[in-house]
Amino acid sequence: MTTPYPLVGTGFQEPRPPLAAAPAGVRPETGVATDQHDSWLAAEVQRLVRASELAKARERFGELVTLHQRRASRIAHAYLRNGADADDAVQDAFVRVFTHINSYDAERPFASWFTRILINVCVDRQRARQRRQHSLVGLDLSRDGGSTSRSEWPDAHVWRRQWTDALTSALSDLPERQRAAFVLCHYGDRTPAEVSAILGVRESTVRVHLFRAVHRLRAALQEWRDAR
Amino acid sequence: MPVDPHLSDEQLLDRYFDASDSDERAAVHLFRCSACADRLQAITGGLEEDYARERTAADGYFTAARLEAQRVRVLDRLVQPREARVIAFPAAHAPAAAHVPLRRPSRLAASAAALLLFAGGFTGWRLVHDHQPRVEQTDARLGPGSHRAADERLLSEVEGSLVNSQIAALQPLDAITPMEGR
């Protein structure tokens, strides 16, 4: 199956920000360690795998998983809008990272490489889900219930649910690059510069994708409001 | 031509998605201009709320326990990676894995089954082909003391004498009867 972006092992194809440009220090809002630290860990895992010390490599990889799984789960959840699917996608992405760790370029930020793999896994899952849903028309498989309190007045719950469904539908209709840029920036707390490194496109291209994505979403949601 | 002092939609979105953007002039303008602030609100209306709702939903699903279970499952899968099922189609293009030789016990079992099948077939063939001669021998082994043999012998002699006498009586007729090719 083809993926929209070059997958693991291909490296980056456009100018990327150097490692030194990565923000330093722990990000307080996510608890994710610096790019330097997780990149060092990934290089260590790579070294251990090459030395056939797999038990130690897995142990180190567990630390990497701990560092990234919260943010990865948020991104996957925003992309797939389903908890179970997001969970599977994050697992698949981590396993894919480990099995392709030899192709990791230790000079580049691990977070960008990993997020790129995660996005590709999400795109694959989204396509598979769309194929399934085409054969199960009428069943709502896209939501996992959300977190809205049932104690609120019913109309508010219904309205919120419908609005979220409309946004989910509008998001899934976006072209993949626009969607990836929007999800990473809006839900993943990534800056356009970071997204450019993840997607392997220029920062100006990311900004264009964002701009178009927001306008498409606005138009779709306006249509939804007008139809009500 | 007068320059529009307000920010473009692109600039507004840049501010929205990247607050650390180094465009100081845009930041200052947005801070002071209520018209641009209103436009930004119109452009991104609902997105902030959706961001908060989505974040709550994601964090509500991925509890600490679920994240720990996720980590454990990932590490388990590294020990025993799930192998993809390979379905050979068409058969001529079956992957190399499909031609992996059978393990030793399987081969021994297959050989034993083939041997038993061959032995069974041979025995059956022998039974079928040895049946009739054995019956004849049984009749022959009855011996002269057997009533049945004696009766058959007697009947044969009677029949033979009748045939021989008829032949002798018919010999003159045979002599005068024209035969083909004579």
Contacts between the chains, C-beta under 8 A, distances in Angstrom:
chain1	res1	chain2	res2	distance
A	58	B	75	5.9
A	58	B	78	5.3
A	58	B	79	7.1
A	61	B	75	7.3
A	61	B	78	6.9
A	62	B	71	6.4
A	62	B	75	5.5
A	65	B	70	7.9
A	65	B	71	4.9
A	65	B	74	5.5
A	65	B	75	7.4
A	66	B	71	6.3
A	69	B	67	5.5
A	69	B	70	6.0
A	69	B	71	6.3
A	70	B	62	7.1
A	70	B	67	6.6
A	73	B	58	6.4
A	73	B	61	8.0
A	73	B	62	4.4
A	73	B	67	7.0
A	73	B	70	7.4
A	74	B	55	6.8
A	74	B	58	4.6
A	74	B	59	7.4
A	74	B	62	7.6
A	77	B	54	7.2
A	77	B	57	6.9
A	77	B	58	3.9
A	77	B	61	6.6
A	77	B	62	7.2
A	78	B	54	5.4
A	78	B	58	6.8
A	83	B	57	8.0
A	83	B	58	7.8
A	83	B	61	3.6
A	83	B	62	7.2
A	86	B	58	7.5
A	86	B	61	7.5
A	86	B	62	7.8
A	87	B	62	7.5
A	87	B	66	7.3
A	87	B	70	6.0
A	90	B	70	6.4
A	91	B	70	6.2
A	91	B	73	5.8
A	91	B	74	5.3
A	91	B	77	6.8
A	94	B	74	4.5
A	95	B	74	6.3
A	95	B	77	5.1
A	95	B	78	6.6
A	95	B	81	7.0
A	98	B	78	5.4
A	99	B	81	7.0
A	144	B	57	8.0
A	144	B	61	6.5
A	146	B	53	7.8
A	146	B	57	5.4
A	147	B	53	7.5
A	147	B	56	5.1
A	147	B	57	4.8
A	147	B	60	4.4
A	160	B	53	7.6
A	163	B	46	7.4
A	164	B	50	7.3
A	164	B	53	6.8
A	167	B	46	7.6
A	167	B	50	5.8
A	185	B	17	4.7
A	185	B	18	7.8
A	186	B	17	7.2
A	186	B	47	6.6
A	186	B	51	6.1
A	187	B	51	6.6
A	187	B	54	5.8
A	187	B	55	7.4
A	191	B	17	7.5
A	191	B	18	4.9
A	191	B	20	6.7
A	192	B	14	7.7
A	192	B	17	6.2
A	192	B	18	5.5
A	193	B	18	7.7
A	207	B	10	7.0
A	207	B	13	7.6
A	207	B	14	6.2
A	207	B	17	8.0
A	210	B	13	6.0
A	210	B	17	5.7
A	211	B	9	7.0
A	211	B	10	5.4
A	211	B	13	5.4
A	214	B	13	5.8
A	214	B	43	6.5
A	214	B	44	6.9
A	214	B	47	7.4
A	215	B	9	7.9
A	217	B	47	7.7
A	218	B	43	6.7
A	218	B	45	7.7
A	221	B	46	6.5
